Amino acid sequence: MDHYSLWSERYESCRDRIFDDLRNYKLQIDRIRDRISDKGLILPLKLSKKGINARMCFVDGGEGIRELLGAAIYFIRASGLILDKNLRGGDEFIRDLDMNILDYDEYTKERVELLRGAMEFDVALRCVEERDPEYLFMDGSLYVNARKRPIECDEYPIYRKKFVRLLKLCKKNSVHVLGVSEDSKSRLFSNYLAIKYDIKFPRFMTDSCILRILGGDEMYRTVEFTPQSRFESDDKLTSTLIASFPTVYVQPTHLSNPLRVDVPDWERDFDKIISLVVQLSRGSKQYGYPLPLYLAHLDARIGKKQADWCARQLIHHISKKDIDLYNTILHETRRGLRPRS
């Protein structure tokens, strides 16, 4: 049987089964909707018409990895965008960049993510120390950063210490620090609802699915909830800092995906922060994400061509200095030599 005949036959035999499975999912969704629709989980957004005069900082990072024989070249970058009406031009970037090699193992990607996260915290620390912002927006969830699963490597304790140092400094300087993320696979809200209302959610129901059931395409925020961790039974970050992270989902525009916003438990102006996130997301219209944070993301992003060019230049430089080293590790992988389709 040729390729297209096989494809057509399998499609004919599988499409009704797929339809039945999806219809079963819908029945489960309807049952869940009946149980949670009257719990008051969705609240209207309070939109502010006041201008934003606060000094704010927005931090994000980017990474790139190029696999070699037994090693990986990595590139990490972090950018902090300062918005301040008193600055000439109104904005300023604080940046950092690094590149190096790691021995290749099963945790290489996670180790590079830890290095990138540590650099983001470094840039955020510089922003707080040098520019004293009122608000610090971090791309990604503070809760996820605090509960990141430990792995046996030198990078993890460095990452952890810098994150704790950042939280301590923000608390000491009265800086409102918050995490903003758009995670369609998260189950923090469903876990909270399952515990509070004794509901067993189907495995396919993520937070995004539940919020779509409850809020649809309307602009809304959820009630505040505090996620529980599977990896730690308490909220100890270190012996000198204990924190949990109250969380709210926000849908700032009619066409956007919900944003997860979380803050440390000492924050007392969460409602004001939510209003600020909504205001900053208006400029992106359909995107529904704080526009300055997206600009920091674009500034920190490492493009594929940029990483490829830098890796080639680095390999070429080392091959001229030590050809034996080049032939041992810094050599093209078989994947790189595959014919292009």
SETORVEX-775026 format. One record per residue (C-alpha): residue number from 1; residue in one letter; x negated, y negated, z. Coordinates in steps of 0.05 Angstrom, whole numbers, plus 32768, in hexadecimal, padded with zeros to 4 digits. Example, Ala and Ser with C-alpha at 12.3 -4.5 7.8 and 13.67 -1.06 7.14 Angstrom:
  seq  type  east  north    up
    1     A  7F0A   805A  809C
    2     S  7EEF   8015  808F
This chain:
  seq  type  east  north    up
    1     M  8000   8000  8000
    2     D  7FE4   7FBC  7FED
    3     H  7FDD   7F82  801D
    4     Y  801B   7F5C  8009
    5     S  8048   7F99  8007
    6     L  8032   7FAC  804D
    7     W  803E   7F65  8066
    8     S  8084   7F64  8047
    9     E  8096   7FA8  8063
   10     R  807F   7F97  80AA
   11     Y  80A4   7F55  80A7
   12     E  80E6   7F77  8094
   13     S  80DE   7FAB  80CC
   14     C  80C8   7F7A  8103
   15     R  80F3   7F3B  80F9
   16     D  8132   7F56  811A
   17     R  810A   7F71  8155
   18     I  80EA   7F2D  815E
   19     F  812F   7F0C  815A
   20     D  8149   7F3B  8190
   21     D  810E   7F2C  81BD
   22     L  8117   7EE1  81B5
   23     R  8162   7EE8  81C3
   24     N  8152   7F0D  8203
   25     Y  8123   7ED4  8216
   26     K  815C   7EA3  820B
   27     L  818A   7ECB  8239
   28     Q  8155   7EC9  826F
   29     I  814D   7E7E  8264
   30     D  8198   7E73  826A
   31     R  8199   7E99  82AD
   32     I  8160   7E6E  82C7
   33     R  8182   7E2E  82AF
   34     D  81C0   7E40  82D7
   35     R  8196   7E49  8316
   36     I  816B   7E0A  8314
   37     S  8193   7DD6  82ED
   38     D  81B5   7DBB  832C
   39     K  8177   7DB7  8359
   40     G  8169   7D6D  834A
   41     L  8124   7D7D  832D
   42     I  8127   7D48  82F6
   43     L  8128   7CFE  8308
   44     P  8131   7CC0  82DC
   45     L  80F4   7C96  82CC
   46     K  80F0   7C51  82E9
   47     L  80D2   7C27  82B2
   48     S  80AC   7BE8  82C5
   49     K  80AA   7BAB  8298
   50     K  8071   7B8A  82BE
   51     G  802E   7B82  829D
   52     I  7FF3   7BAA  82B4
   53     N  7FBD   7B7F  82D6
   54     A  7F97   7BB5  82FB
   55     R  7F4F   7BC8  82EC
   56     M  7F52   7C10  82D4
   57     C  7F21   7C46  82BF
   58     F  7F30   7C82  8291
   59     V  7EFF   7CBD  828E
   60     D  7EFC   7CF8  825E
   61     G  7EC5   7D25  8243
   62     G  7EB4   7D4F  8206
   63     E  7E89   7D8C  81F8
   64     G  7E6B   7DB5  81C1
   65     I  7E49   7DFA  81C2
   66     R  7E20   7E1A  818B
   67     E  7E0F   7E64  8194
   68     L  7DCA   7E7E  8184
   69     L  7DA7   7EC0  8192
   70     G  7DA9   7EC8  81DD
   71     A  7DB3   7E7F  81EB
   72     A  7DE5   7E47  81DE
   73     I  7DD8   7DFE  81D0
   74     Y  7E0A   7DD1  81F2
   75     F  7E1C   7D88  81EB
   76     I  7E46   7D63  8220
   77     R  7E5E   7D1C  8221
   78     A  7E89   7CF2  8251
   79     S  7EA7   7CAD  8248
   80     G  7EC7   7C7E  8279
   81     L  7EF2   7C46  825C
   82     I  7EF8   7C09  828A
   83     L  7F34   7BDC  827E
   84     D  7F2F   7B99  82A1
   85     K  7F4C   7B56  828A
   86     N  7F11   7B33  82AB
   87     L  7EDF   7B58  827E
   88     R  7EC9   7B36  823E
   89     G  7EF2   7B5A  8209
   90     G  7F1C   7B7C  823F
   91     D  7EFB   7BC0  823B
   92     E  7EB8   7BE3  8245
   93     F  7E9E   7C2B  823E
   94     I  7E70   7C4F  826E
   95     R  7E53   7C8C  824C
   96     D  7E25   7CC8  8257
   97     L  7E0B   7CFF  822A
   98     D  7DE1   7D3E  8232
   99     M  7DCB   7D7B  820B
  100     N  7DA4   7DB9  821D
  101     I  7DA5   7E05  8216
  102     L  7DC3   7E3A  8242
  103     D  7DB5   7E84  8243
  104     Y  7DF0   7EA5  8223
  105     D  7E1E   7ECF  8250
  106     E  7E68   7EDC  825B
  107     Y  7E70   7E99  8280
  108     T  7E4B   7E6B  8250
  109     K  7E8A   7E45  823B
  110     E  7EA0   7E3D  8284
  111     R  7E5A   7E24  8298
  112     V  7E5B   7DF0  8261
  113     E  7EA0   7DDA  8278
  114     L  7E84   7DD3  82BF
  115     L  7E4B   7DA9  82A5
  116     R  7E7B   7D7D  827E
  117     G  7EA8   7D75  82BA
  118     A  7E6D   7D62  82E6
  119     M  7E59   7D2D  82B3
  120     E  7EA0   7D12  82B3
  121     F  7E9D   7D0C  82FF
  122     D  7E59   7CE8  82F9
  123     V  7E77   7CB5  82C8
  124     A  7EB3   7CAC  82F5
  125     L  7E85   7CA0  8331
  126     R  7E5F   7C6C  830A
  127     C  7EA0   7C4A  82F6
  128     V  7EB8   7C48  833F
  129     E  7E74   7C31  835A
  130     E  7E65   7BFD  8324
  131     R  7EAA   7BE3  8310
  132     D  7ED6   7BF0  834D
  133     P  7F17   7C01  8327
  134     E  7F5B   7C04  8349
  135     Y  7F6F   7C42  8321
  136     L  7F45   7C7C  8308
  137     F  7F65   7CA8  82D4
  138     M  7F44   7CEC  82CA
  139     D  7F56   7D17  828E
  140     G  7F6C   7D5A  82A9
  141     S  7F8B   7D70  82EA
  142     L  7F6B   7D60  832D
  143     Y  7F8A   7D9F  8349
  144     V  7F6B   7DCA  8313
  145     N  7F28   7DA8  831E
  146     A  7F2C   7DB6  8369
  147     R  7F42   7DFE  8360
  148     K  7F15   7E11  8326
  149     R  7F03   7E59  832D
  150     P  7EBC   7E61  8347
  151     I  7E8A   7E87  831D
  152     E  7E44   7E9C  8330
  153     C  7E19   7E67  830F
  154     D  7DF0   7E29  8321
  155     E  7E22   7DFA  8300
  156     Y  7E5E   7E09  832C
  157     P  7E44   7DEC  836F
  158     I  7E2C   7DAE  834B
  159     Y  7E70   7DA5  832B
  160     R  7E92   7DAF  836E
  161     K  7E67   7D7E  8394
  162     K  7E6F   7D47  8361
  163     F  7EBB   7D4F  8360
  164     V  7EBE   7D4B  83AC
  165     R  7E90   7D0E  83AC
  166     L  7EBE   7CEC  837A
  167     L  7EFC   7CF9  83A5
  168     K  7ED9   7CE0  83E3
  169     L  7EC1   7CA0  83C1
  170     C  7F07   7C92  83A5
  171     K  7F25   7C9C  83EA
  172     K  7EF1   7C70  840B
  173     N  7EF8   7C38  83D7
  174     S  7F45   7C3D  83D4
  175     V  7F42   7C4F  838A
  176     H  7F82   7C70  8370
  177     V  7F67   7CAF  834E
  178     L  7F95   7CDA  8324
  179     G  7F91   7D14  82F3
  180     V  7FB9   7D14  82B2
  181     S  7FC0   7D54  8289
  182     E  7FEC   7D72  8253
  183     D  7FEB   7DBD  8261
  184     S  8020   7DE5  823C
  185     K  800A   7E26  825E
  186     S  800D   7E0F  82A6
  187     R  8039   7E34  82D9
  188     L  802F   7E07  8315
  189     F  8077   7DED  8314
  190     S  8095   7E32  8308
  191     N  806C   7E4E  8342
  192     Y  8086   7E16  836F
  193     L  80CE   7E23  835A
  194     A  80C6   7E6E  8361
  195     I  80AF   7E66  83AA
  196     K  80E1   7E30  83BD
  197     Y  811F   7E4E  839D
  198     D  810C   7E97  839C
  199     I  8110   7E9B  8350
  200     K  80EB   7ECE  8326
  201     F  80DA   7EAC  82E4
  202     P  80CC   7ED5  82A5
  203     R  8083   7ED8  8293
  204     F  808D   7EB0  8253
  205     M  80AA   7E74  8279
  206     T  8074   7E40  8284
  207     D  807F   7DFB  82A3
  208     S  808A   7DDD  825E
  209     C  80C2   7E0F  8251
  210     I  80E4   7E00  8293
  211     L  80DE   7DB5  8288
  212     R  80FB   7DBC  8242
  213     I  8137   7DDF  8261
  214     L  8141   7DAA  8296
  215     G  812E   7D69  8273
  216     G  8132   7D75  8229
  217     D  8118   7D3A  8201
  218     E  812B   7D05  8235
  219     M  80F9   7CD9  825A
  220     Y  80F4   7CF3  82A1
  221     R  80C8   7D06  82DC
  222     T  80CE   7D42  8309
  223     V  80D1   7D44  8354
  224     E  808E   7D43  8377
  225     F  8071   7D87  8388
  226     T  8030   7DA2  83A3
  227     P  8013   7DDE  837D
  228     Q  7FF8   7E1A  83A2
  229     S  7FB7   7E3B  8390
  230     R  7FAD   7E84  837F
  231     F  7F62   7E81  838B
  232     E  7F62   7E5E  83CE
  233     S  7F93   7E66  8407
  234     D  7F86   7E20  8423
  235     D  7F75   7DDB  8408
  236     K  7F2D   7DD6  8421
  237     L  7EFF   7DB9  83ED
  238     T  7EC4   7DB4  841C
  239     S  7EBA   7DB3  8467
  240     T  7EC3   7D68  8467
  241     L  7EFD   7D5F  8436
  242     I  7F41   7D80  8434
  243     A  7F72   7D6D  83FE
  244     S  7FAF   7D85  83D9
  245     F  7FC9   7D66  8399
  246     P  8011   7D4F  8394
  247     T  8028   7D56  834C
  248     V  805E   7D3A  831F
  249     Y  8070   7D49  82D6
  250     V  8081   7D0C  82AC
  251     Q  809D   7D08  8266
  252     P  808D   7CBF  8253
  253     T  80AD   7CBE  820E
  254     H  80E7   7CE3  81ED
  255     L  80BA   7D0A  81BD
  256     S  807E   7D19  81EA
  257     N  806A   7D56  8211
  258     P  806D   7D52  825D
  259     L  802F   7D37  8280
  260     R  8018   7D54  82C2
  261     V  8001   7D1D  82F1
  262     D  7FE1   7D2E  8334
  263     V  7FC1   7D06  836C
  264     P  7F9E   7D15  83AE
  265     D  7FCD   7D1C  83E9
  266     W  7FB5   7CDB  8409
  267     E  7FD3   7CB3  83CF
  268     R  800E   7C88  83E6
  269     D  8022   7C66  83A4
  270     F  8032   7CA3  8379
  271     D  8072   7C83  835D
  272     K  804A   7C46  8347
  273     I  8016   7C73  8326
  274     I  804D   7C98  82FF
  275     S  8068   7C55  82E7
  276     L  8022   7C41  82D1
  277     V  8018   7C82  82AA
  278     V  805A   7C76  8286
  279     Q  8048   7C2F  8274
  280     L  8004   7C44  8259
  281     S  8024   7C7B  8230
  282     R  8054   7C4D  820B
  283     G  801F   7C34  81DB
  284     S  8015   7C7A  81C0
  285     K  805F   7C80  81AC
  286     Q  806A   7CC9  8199
  287     Y  8029   7CE1  81B7
  288     G  8040   7CD1  81FE
  289     Y  7FFC   7CCF  821F
  290     P  7FD8   7C95  8241
  291     L  7FB8   7C71  8206
  292     P  7F78   7C5B  822A
  293     L  7F6C   7CA2  8241
  294     Y  7F73   7CB9  81FA
  295     L  7F41   7C84  81E4
  296     A  7F10   7C9F  8218
  297     H  7F1C   7CE5  81FB
  298     L  7F0D   7CCE  81B5
  299     D  7ECD   7CAC  81CD
  300     A  7EB5   7CEA  81F1
  301     R  7EC8   7D1D  81BD
  302     I  7E8F   7D43  819C
  303     G  7EA0   7D53  8154
  304     K  7E8D   7D94  8132
  305     K  7E62   7D72  80FD
  306     Q  7E3D   7D4B  8133
  307     A  7E2F   7D89  815C
  308     D  7E1A   7DB1  811F
  309     W  7DEB   7D7B  8107
  310     C  7DCA   7D72  814B
  311     A  7DC2   7DBD  8154
  312     R  7DA1   7DC4  810F
  313     Q  7D72   7D8A  811E
  314     L  7D5F   7DA7  8162
  315     I  7D52   7DEC  8144
  316     H  7D28   7DCD  810C
  317     H  7CFF   7DA5  813E
  318     I  7CF0   7DE2  8169
  319     S  7CE0   7E0D  812D
  320     K  7CA9   7DDC  811A
  321     K  7C8C   7DDC  8160
  322     D  7C90   7E27  816E
  323     I  7CA3   7E56  8136
  324     D  7CA1   7E93  8164
  325     L  7CD4   7E73  8192
  326     Y  7D00   7E64  8156
  327     N  7CFD   7EAC  813D
  328     T  7D0D   7EC7  8183
  329     I  7D49   7E9D  8198
  330     L  7D55   7E60  816D
  331     H  7D69   7E85  812F
  332     E  7DA8   7E89  8106
  333     T  7DDB   7EBB  8121
  334     R  7DFB   7EED  80F1
  335     R  7E3C   7EC7  80FA
  336     G  7E1B   7E8A  80DD
  337     L  7E03   7EB1  80A0
  338     R  7E47   7ECF  808E
  339     P  7E60   7EBF  8048
  340     R  7E93   7E87  8048
  341     S  7ED9   7E9B  8031
